[in-house]
């Protein structure tokens, strides 16, 4: 096993030697501007205390960083992604072929948590090695930046009631009983301290209660939230490759099991942040930022915003992006993945077209720390924009889409 520091140094040494990234340009079009909305990379789960610690009689593996913090391997993975995206932008002739980016070329703003700030720093190290690029941090470290804070802003009681009703309907439509049973089997939940003194203790959707209070994140209590936390911890261990030869204490052995567990995590995020009333409210600050960047001629050619899965999920739901799948991934909003908003110009007609893609590391690339190159690129899925054709949106259509989504 490579030691963490040596692992990081190896990743940095590969930055200037990897093959150039493949460009995803459309014939006849020139890429003119990009906004990247990224989820932070691999972090430690929160399992040391509280509900997750008591939800299994097994012992959770230890981590070399604090709960919720970016791991050393997460830094390595982000260096790989930063290098790949940086090379793609150069090949697309959006950034200069050499040298450091200027303020008019590139700007990065990350949420003020350790995992998001560190992710941004590692992305910059991969994309622009040795360059003095500053990562914008607007709040004290450990404090949520309002741009990325996925809280309810609307204090209208009727709107909140509709949001809660939508969550309950989505929960009722979710067929998660088999997946919850699998979580029980893997974690031995019925034998855990959480079930002490209860003869018939199981994870069930019926005990789930939602809340959507102004100034707070949408939340759920009960079995669904607990199961989602357990699955998240297992996923982070899977990506980390912690050295345990048997995952899930020897009871998590097949891809079918992972697919079932991922249903819980994906549906949990969809229900909390994907219902229209919640998504439009929560995503409004980020949608306004994207709109402002594309609307200001003085904006940088490339803007990187580093946040969370709740940010990406709510933005996609608010924009009414249709259901999608990410080949090679269990999660719908995987760590290290990013939404890529692109503005292109047709060289012949001069017309603008706006497009959206999801660029992400596959599960295998995360698990095996695969350097991202032209030969081994990250996944890329084009996401059709509602009301627009296959070539994308005009400027008017795109602005209307963002403004409607943020209402």
Helices and strands as residue ranges (DSSP letters): H 4-13, E 29-39, H 51-54, H 72-91, E 106-110, H 114-127, E 135-136, H 157-173, H 177-187, G 189-191, G 193-195, G 205-207, E 209-211, E 219-221, H 223-240, G 247-250, H 255-273, H 276-295, E 302-307, H 309-318, E 338-346, E 352-360, H 363-367, E 379-382, H 395-405
